[in-house]
Amino acid sequence: MNPFPAISVNDGDQKYPYPPPPGNSDRESEDRAKKNKALFLDRDGVVIDYIPYLSKPEQVSIPAGAAAALKQWQDAGYLLIIITNQSGLARGYFTWDDLAAIHGRMIEEYRQLGVHFHDLAICPHHPDEGCLCRKPSPYLLLAAAHQYGIDLARSLFIGDAPSDLECALEAGCQPVLLLTGRGKVTLGEIEKYPVQIPVYGQLKETVELLSKTAAEIEL
């Protein structure tokens, strides 16, 4: 059973929920002020410690300081939304029931520490399927923005892989690289991107961004 049925599973048949075209700039600014902002998060290597194709709830491990950091982001008004590729489903490494148990454990551990995830969006497809929702496609970010009234220009995506950074850039939100999981390998490719990407060793360090102005971290 999928604990977040709203946007967590995409079968590839839906159209991209692109934002409406630009209109009057004053009206845009006013509308933006009313919109939510989000902190999008990769799962493996960010929200939980990186284990390739993690398949059991007892493998879930919360990184040191991660809950306290996410609580600060949450208290600053950001919706916490996990965006994750889980091709292990299509490869037969684990089932939906296994994934539900993993996410149930993860969500409960964070809940006990005061952190509440607004949604958890999953691409369950194999890379060879050519679906619309697998990162680096921005599909799941755009779907979340459409559903929850999120201003992507005021939002961030923290990840450890090139697909996370590229997903953020395609969606129009600020990418942030963690040097956990696959992050150190990704760092070697960071110069190819056309924008400045903040880099942090651990999730707990990203709260520094909360003290920066929007202009300092704006795309």
C-alpha positions in Angstrom: 0.0 0.0 0.0 1.3 3.4 -1.0 1.3 5.8 2.0 1.1 8.9 -0.2 -1.3 8.1 -3.0 -1.7 11.6 -4.3 1.3 12.0 -6.6 3.5 9.2 -5.6 2.9 6.9 -8.5 2.8 8.1 -12.1 2.1 5.8 -14.9 3.4 8.1 -17.6 0.0 8.8 -19.1 -0.5 12.2 -17.6 0.6 15.4 -19.2 3.2 17.6 -17.6 1.3 20.0 -15.3 3.3 23.0 -16.5 2.6 26.3 -14.7 0.5 28.9 -16.6 2.4 31.3 -18.9 3.7 34.5 -17.5 1.3 37.4 -17.1 1.3 40.8 -15.5 4.5 41.1 -13.4 2.7 42.8 -10.5 0.1 40.1 -10.4 2.8 37.4 -10.6 4.6 38.9 -7.5 1.3 39.0 -5.6 0.4 35.4 -6.6 3.9 34.3 -5.6 3.6 35.7 -2.2 0.6 33.6 -1.6 2.2 30.3 -2.8 4.0 27.7 -0.8 7.7 27.1 -0.8 9.1 23.6 -0.6 12.3 21.7 0.2 12.4 18.7 -2.2 14.6 15.9 -1.0 16.1 12.8 -2.6 15.6 9.8 -0.3 18.7 7.6 -0.4 21.8 9.4 0.8 19.8 12.4 1.9 16.8 11.5 4.1 18.2 8.1 4.9 21.7 6.7 4.7 22.6 5.4 1.3 22.2 1.6 0.7 21.9 0.6 -2.9 18.4 -0.9 -3.5 17.5 -0.9 0.2 14.8 -3.5 0.6 14.1 -3.9 4.3 12.7 -1.5 6.9 15.5 -2.5 9.4 18.0 -1.1 6.9 16.6 2.4 7.4 19.1 4.7 9.2 18.6 8.4 9.7 21.7 10.5 9.1 23.1 12.3 12.2 21.5 15.7 12.6 19.2 15.2 9.7 15.9 15.4 11.7 17.0 18.5 13.5 17.9 20.2 10.2 14.6 19.2 8.5 12.7 20.5 11.6 14.3 23.9 11.0 13.4 23.9 7.4 9.9 22.9 8.3 9.6 25.6 11.0 10.8 28.1 8.4 7.7 27.3 6.3 9.0 24.9 3.8 6.9 21.8 2.7 9.1 18.7 2.9 8.6 16.6 -0.1 10.6 13.5 -1.0 11.3 12.8 -4.7 12.8 9.3 -5.3 13.5 6.9 -8.2 12.9 3.4 -7.0 13.6 1.2 -10.0 14.2 -1.7 -7.6 10.4 -2.2 -7.9 10.6 -2.8 -11.7 13.7 -4.9 -11.3 11.9 -7.2 -8.8 14.3 -6.4 -5.9 11.4 -5.5 -3.6 7.7 -5.1 -3.7 5.3 -2.3 -3.0 4.6 -3.8 0.4 8.3 -3.8 1.1 8.5 -0.2 0.1 5.5 0.8 2.2 7.2 -0.9 5.2 10.4 1.0 4.5 8.7 4.3 4.2 6.5 3.6 7.2 9.6 3.1 9.3 11.3 6.2 7.9 8.3 8.4 8.3 7.6 7.2 11.9 11.2 7.8 13.0 11.1 11.3 11.7 7.7 11.9 13.1 8.9 11.1 16.6 11.5 13.8 16.1 8.9 16.4 15.0 9.4 16.2 11.3 6.4 15.7 9.0 6.8 15.0 5.2 4.1 16.6 3.1 4.4 14.0 0.4 6.6 11.3 -1.0 6.7 11.0 -4.8 8.0 7.8 -6.3 9.0 6.8 -9.8 8.8 3.0 -9.8 9.9 2.4 -13.4 13.0 0.8 -14.9 15.3 3.3 -16.7 14.6 1.5 -20.0 10.9 2.1 -19.8 11.3 5.7 -20.9 8.7 7.0 -18.4 8.0 10.7 -17.8 8.5 10.6 -14.1 12.0 9.3 -13.6 14.6 11.9 -12.5 16.2 13.9 -14.1 12.7 14.5 -15.5 11.1 17.4 -13.6 7.7 15.6 -13.8 7.3 14.9 -10.1 8.4 18.3 -9.0 6.0 20.0 -11.5 3.2 17.7 -10.3 3.8 18.6 -6.7 4.0 22.3 -7.5 0.7 22.0 -9.3 -1.0 20.1 -6.6 0.2 22.0 -3.6 0.5 25.6 -5.0 4.3 25.7 -4.8 6.5 28.5 -6.1 9.4 26.5 -7.6 11.5 29.6 -7.9 11.5 29.9 -4.0 12.1 26.2 -3.5 15.1 24.0 -3.3 16.0 20.4 -4.1 18.7 18.6 -2.0 20.2 15.6 -3.6 23.4 13.6 -4.1 23.2 12.6 -7.8 23.4 14.4 -11.1 19.8 13.4 -11.8 18.7 15.4 -8.7 20.6 18.5 -9.7 19.3 18.3 -13.3 15.7 17.6 -12.1 15.9 20.8 -10.0 17.3 22.9 -12.8 14.7 21.6 -15.3 11.9 22.5 -12.8 13.3 25.9 -12.1 14.2 25.4 -8.4 17.6 25.7 -6.6 19.7 22.5 -6.6 21.8 21.7 -3.5 24.4 19.0 -3.6 25.2 16.7 -0.6 28.5 14.9 -0.5 26.8 11.8 0.9 25.8 8.7 -1.0 26.9 9.4 -4.6 27.7 13.1 -3.9 31.5 12.9 -4.1 31.3 11.4 -7.6 28.7 14.0 -8.6 31.0 16.8 -7.3 33.4 15.9 -10.1 30.8 16.9 -12.7 29.4 20.0 -11.0 31.3 22.5 -13.2 29.2 21.5 -16.2 26.1 23.1 -14.7 25.3 26.7 -15.7 24.5 27.9 -12.2 26.1 28.1 -8.8 25.2 25.0 -6.8 25.7 25.1 -3.0 27.6 22.0 -1.7 27.4 20.6 1.8 28.9 17.6 3.5 25.8 16.6 5.4 22.1 17.5 5.5 22.5 19.2 8.9 24.8 21.8 7.3 22.1 23.0 4.8 20.3 25.0 7.4 22.9 27.7 6.7 20.9 28.5 3.6 18.0 29.6 5.8 20.1 32.6 6.8 20.9 33.6 3.3 18.7 36.0 1.3 16.8 34.7 -1.7 19.1 36.6 -4.0 22.2 34.9 -2.6 20.9 31.4 -3.6 18.6 32.3 -6.5 19.0 30.6 -9.8 
